[in-house]
Amino acid sequence: MENSTQSRQAQSGLRQIANLKLISRLLGHELHVQGSAKTISLSRDEVLEIQTTLDLFIEEISRLQVGQQANGAVENTRLVTARN
């Protein structure tokens, strides 16, 4: 059971990193396309794509933290046998 939990956490981490890779590639693409200029410009659509990716990343991290807090509360609960 511990291995499956670690596996899920590893997969979750990889998904989170994938979001950051996407942002990095979008920005890298713009740097490459706009040449060696000191300044670059982004269209509204490009900024919206980056913002959407960041928002998804933030939502996923928030959801995982809430889930971990809930799991921690359950795992820390000590079960006691009932007496009649």
mmCIF file of the C-alpha atoms, coordinates in Angstrom:
data_MODEL
# 
_entry.id   MODEL 
# 
loop_
_atom_site.group_PDB 
_atom_site.id 
_atom_site.type_symbol 
_atom_site.label_atom_id 
_atom_site.label_alt_id 
_atom_site.label_comp_id 
_atom_site.label_asym_id 
_atom_site.label_entity_id 
_atom_site.label_seq_id 
_atom_site.pdbx_PDB_ins_code 
_atom_site.Cartn_x 
_atom_site.Cartn_y 
_atom_site.Cartn_z 
_atom_site.occupancy 
_atom_site.B_iso_or_equiv 
_atom_site.pdbx_formal_charge 
_atom_site.auth_seq_id 
_atom_site.auth_comp_id 
_atom_site.auth_asym_id 
_atom_site.auth_atom_id 
_atom_site.pdbx_PDB_model_num 
ATOM 1  C CA . MET A 1 1  ? 0.000   0.000  0.000   1.00 0.00 ? 1  MET A CA 1 
ATOM 2  C CA . GLU A 1 2  ? 2.890   2.333  0.741   1.00 0.00 ? 2  GLU A CA 1 
ATOM 3  C CA . ASN A 1 3  ? 4.319   1.788  -2.753  1.00 0.00 ? 3  ASN A CA 1 
ATOM 4  C CA . SER A 1 4  ? 1.042   2.761  -4.416  1.00 0.00 ? 4  SER A CA 1 
ATOM 5  C CA . THR A 1 5  ? 0.936   5.980  -2.365  1.00 0.00 ? 5  THR A CA 1 
ATOM 6  C CA . GLN A 1 6  ? 4.497   6.822  -3.364  1.00 0.00 ? 6  GLN A CA 1 
ATOM 7  C CA . SER A 1 7  ? 3.690   5.997  -6.985  1.00 0.00 ? 7  SER A CA 1 
ATOM 8  C CA . ARG A 1 8  ? 0.677   8.322  -6.955  1.00 0.00 ? 8  ARG A CA 1 
ATOM 9  C CA . GLN A 1 9  ? 2.741   11.094 -5.404  1.00 0.00 ? 9  GLN A CA 1 
ATOM 10 C CA . ALA A 1 10 ? 5.458   10.630 -8.039  1.00 0.00 ? 10 ALA A CA 1 
ATOM 11 C CA . GLN A 1 11 ? 2.901   10.767 -10.866 1.00 0.00 ? 11 GLN A CA 1 
ATOM 12 C CA . SER A 1 12 ? 1.354   13.866 -9.334  1.00 0.00 ? 12 SER A CA 1 
ATOM 13 C CA . GLY A 1 13 ? 4.754   15.506 -9.163  1.00 0.00 ? 13 GLY A CA 1 
ATOM 14 C CA . LEU A 1 14 ? 5.420   14.684 -12.805 1.00 0.00 ? 14 LEU A CA 1 
ATOM 15 C CA . ARG A 1 15 ? 2.100   16.264 -13.830 1.00 0.00 ? 15 ARG A CA 1 
ATOM 16 C CA . GLN A 1 16 ? 2.978   19.407 -11.905 1.00 0.00 ? 16 GLN A CA 1 
ATOM 17 C CA . ILE A 1 17 ? 6.376   19.589 -13.564 1.00 0.00 ? 17 ILE A CA 1 
ATOM 18 C CA . ALA A 1 18 ? 4.708   19.145 -16.964 1.00 0.00 ? 18 ALA A CA 1 
ATOM 19 C CA . ASN A 1 19 ? 2.774   22.393 -16.398 1.00 0.00 ? 19 ASN A CA 1 
ATOM 20 C CA . LEU A 1 20 ? 5.983   24.253 -15.653 1.00 0.00 ? 20 LEU A CA 1 
ATOM 21 C CA . LYS A 1 21 ? 7.663   22.714 -18.706 1.00 0.00 ? 21 LYS A CA 1 
ATOM 22 C CA . LEU A 1 22 ? 4.819   23.996 -20.864 1.00 0.00 ? 22 LEU A CA 1 
ATOM 23 C CA . ILE A 1 23 ? 5.283   27.544 -19.576 1.00 0.00 ? 23 ILE A CA 1 
ATOM 24 C CA . SER A 1 24 ? 9.023   27.309 -20.117 1.00 0.00 ? 24 SER A CA 1 
ATOM 25 C CA . ARG A 1 25 ? 8.531   26.101 -23.693 1.00 0.00 ? 25 ARG A CA 1 
ATOM 26 C CA . LEU A 1 26 ? 6.032   28.844 -24.484 1.00 0.00 ? 26 LEU A CA 1 
ATOM 27 C CA . LEU A 1 27 ? 8.445   31.487 -23.241 1.00 0.00 ? 27 LEU A CA 1 
ATOM 28 C CA . GLY A 1 28 ? 11.407  29.813 -24.952 1.00 0.00 ? 28 GLY A CA 1 
ATOM 29 C CA . HIS A 1 29 ? 9.510   29.728 -28.218 1.00 0.00 ? 29 HIS A CA 1 
ATOM 30 C CA . GLU A 1 30 ? 8.825   33.455 -28.013 1.00 0.00 ? 30 GLU A CA 1 
ATOM 31 C CA . LEU A 1 31 ? 12.461  34.205 -27.246 1.00 0.00 ? 31 LEU A CA 1 
ATOM 32 C CA . HIS A 1 32 ? 13.552  32.144 -30.234 1.00 0.00 ? 32 HIS A CA 1 
ATOM 33 C CA . VAL A 1 33 ? 10.988  33.623 -32.641 1.00 0.00 ? 33 VAL A CA 1 
ATOM 34 C CA . GLN A 1 34 ? 11.723  37.222 -31.718 1.00 0.00 ? 34 GLN A CA 1 
ATOM 35 C CA . GLY A 1 35 ? 15.442  36.868 -32.315 1.00 0.00 ? 35 GLY A CA 1 
ATOM 36 C CA . SER A 1 36 ? 18.183  38.576 -30.362 1.00 0.00 ? 36 SER A CA 1 
ATOM 37 C CA . ALA A 1 37 ? 16.279  41.714 -29.427 1.00 0.00 ? 37 ALA A CA 1 
ATOM 38 C CA . LYS A 1 38 ? 16.710  42.952 -25.859 1.00 0.00 ? 38 LYS A CA 1 
ATOM 39 C CA . THR A 1 39 ? 12.944  43.288 -25.444 1.00 0.00 ? 39 THR A CA 1 
ATOM 40 C CA . ILE A 1 40 ? 10.184  40.961 -26.552 1.00 0.00 ? 40 ILE A CA 1 
ATOM 41 C CA . SER A 1 41 ? 6.461   41.424 -26.918 1.00 0.00 ? 41 SER A CA 1 
ATOM 42 C CA . LEU A 1 42 ? 3.727   38.912 -26.234 1.00 0.00 ? 42 LEU A CA 1 
ATOM 43 C CA . SER A 1 43 ? 0.271   38.915 -27.726 1.00 0.00 ? 43 SER A CA 1 
ATOM 44 C CA . ARG A 1 44 ? -2.800  38.824 -25.519 1.00 0.00 ? 44 ARG A CA 1 
ATOM 45 C CA . ASP A 1 45 ? -3.386  35.213 -26.605 1.00 0.00 ? 45 ASP A CA 1 
ATOM 46 C CA . GLU A 1 46 ? 0.129   34.193 -25.589 1.00 0.00 ? 46 GLU A CA 1 
ATOM 47 C CA . VAL A 1 47 ? -0.191  35.859 -22.200 1.00 0.00 ? 47 VAL A CA 1 
ATOM 48 C CA . LEU A 1 48 ? -3.604  34.229 -21.748 1.00 0.00 ? 48 LEU A CA 1 
ATOM 49 C CA . GLU A 1 49 ? -2.107  30.775 -22.492 1.00 0.00 ? 49 GLU A CA 1 
ATOM 50 C CA . ILE A 1 50 ? 0.657   31.321 -19.943 1.00 0.00 ? 50 ILE A CA 1 
ATOM 51 C CA . GLN A 1 51 ? -1.815  32.630 -17.375 1.00 0.00 ? 51 GLN A CA 1 
ATOM 52 C CA . THR A 1 52 ? -4.160  29.670 -17.921 1.00 0.00 ? 52 THR A CA 1 
ATOM 53 C CA . THR A 1 53 ? -1.307  27.204 -17.470 1.00 0.00 ? 53 THR A CA 1 
ATOM 54 C CA . LEU A 1 54 ? -0.209  28.924 -14.261 1.00 0.00 ? 54 LEU A CA 1 
ATOM 55 C CA . ASP A 1 55 ? -3.792  28.965 -12.944 1.00 0.00 ? 55 ASP A CA 1 
ATOM 56 C CA . LEU A 1 56 ? -4.162  25.230 -13.607 1.00 0.00 ? 56 LEU A CA 1 
ATOM 57 C CA . PHE A 1 57 ? -0.882  24.584 -11.819 1.00 0.00 ? 57 PHE A CA 1 
ATOM 58 C CA . ILE A 1 58 ? -1.968  26.661 -8.812  1.00 0.00 ? 58 ILE A CA 1 
ATOM 59 C CA . GLU A 1 59 ? -5.348  24.902 -8.638  1.00 0.00 ? 59 GLU A CA 1 
ATOM 60 C CA . GLU A 1 60 ? -3.725  21.470 -8.775  1.00 0.00 ? 60 GLU A CA 1 
ATOM 61 C CA . ILE A 1 61 ? -1.216  22.333 -6.044  1.00 0.00 ? 61 ILE A CA 1 
ATOM 62 C CA . SER A 1 62 ? -3.997  23.749 -3.857  1.00 0.00 ? 62 SER A CA 1 
ATOM 63 C CA . ARG A 1 63 ? -6.136  20.664 -4.371  1.00 0.00 ? 63 ARG A CA 1 
ATOM 64 C CA . LEU A 1 64 ? -3.239  18.362 -3.506  1.00 0.00 ? 64 LEU A CA 1 
ATOM 65 C CA . GLN A 1 65 ? -2.435  20.299 -0.336  1.00 0.00 ? 65 GLN A CA 1 
ATOM 66 C CA . VAL A 1 66 ? -6.040  20.082 0.830   1.00 0.00 ? 66 VAL A CA 1 
ATOM 67 C CA . GLY A 1 67 ? -6.044  16.360 0.072   1.00 0.00 ? 67 GLY A CA 1 
ATOM 68 C CA . GLN A 1 68 ? -2.804  15.811 1.957   1.00 0.00 ? 68 GLN A CA 1 
ATOM 69 C CA . GLN A 1 69 ? -4.130  17.724 4.961   1.00 0.00 ? 69 GLN A CA 1 
ATOM 70 C CA . ALA A 1 70 ? -7.275  15.597 4.941   1.00 0.00 ? 70 ALA A CA 1 
ATOM 71 C CA . ASN A 1 71 ? -5.237  12.387 4.619   1.00 0.00 ? 71 ASN A CA 1 
ATOM 72 C CA . GLY A 1 72 ? -2.947  13.520 7.417   1.00 0.00 ? 72 GLY A CA 1 
ATOM 73 C CA . ALA A 1 73 ? -5.910  14.027 9.721   1.00 0.00 ? 73 ALA A CA 1 
ATOM 74 C CA . VAL A 1 74 ? -7.181  10.542 8.943   1.00 0.00 ? 74 VAL A CA 1 
ATOM 75 C CA . GLU A 1 75 ? -3.753  8.944  9.324   1.00 0.00 ? 75 GLU A CA 1 
ATOM 76 C CA . ASN A 1 76 ? -3.135  10.675 12.664  1.00 0.00 ? 76 ASN A CA 1 
ATOM 77 C CA . THR A 1 77 ? -6.435  9.511  14.088  1.00 0.00 ? 77 THR A CA 1 
ATOM 78 C CA . ARG A 1 78 ? -5.834  6.713  16.557  1.00 0.00 ? 78 ARG A CA 1 
ATOM 79 C CA . LEU A 1 79 ? -8.401  3.950  16.514  1.00 0.00 ? 79 LEU A CA 1 
ATOM 80 C CA . VAL A 1 80 ? -9.525  2.550  19.858  1.00 0.00 ? 80 VAL A CA 1 
ATOM 81 C CA . THR A 1 81 ? -11.412 -0.678 20.327  1.00 0.00 ? 81 THR A CA 1 
ATOM 82 C CA . ALA A 1 82 ? -14.942 -0.344 21.642  1.00 0.00 ? 82 ALA A CA 1 
ATOM 83 C CA . ARG A 1 83 ? -15.870 -1.798 25.015  1.00 0.00 ? 83 ARG A CA 1 
ATOM 84 C CA . ASN A 1 84 ? -19.305 -3.064 25.854  1.00 0.00 ? 84 ASN A CA 1 
# 
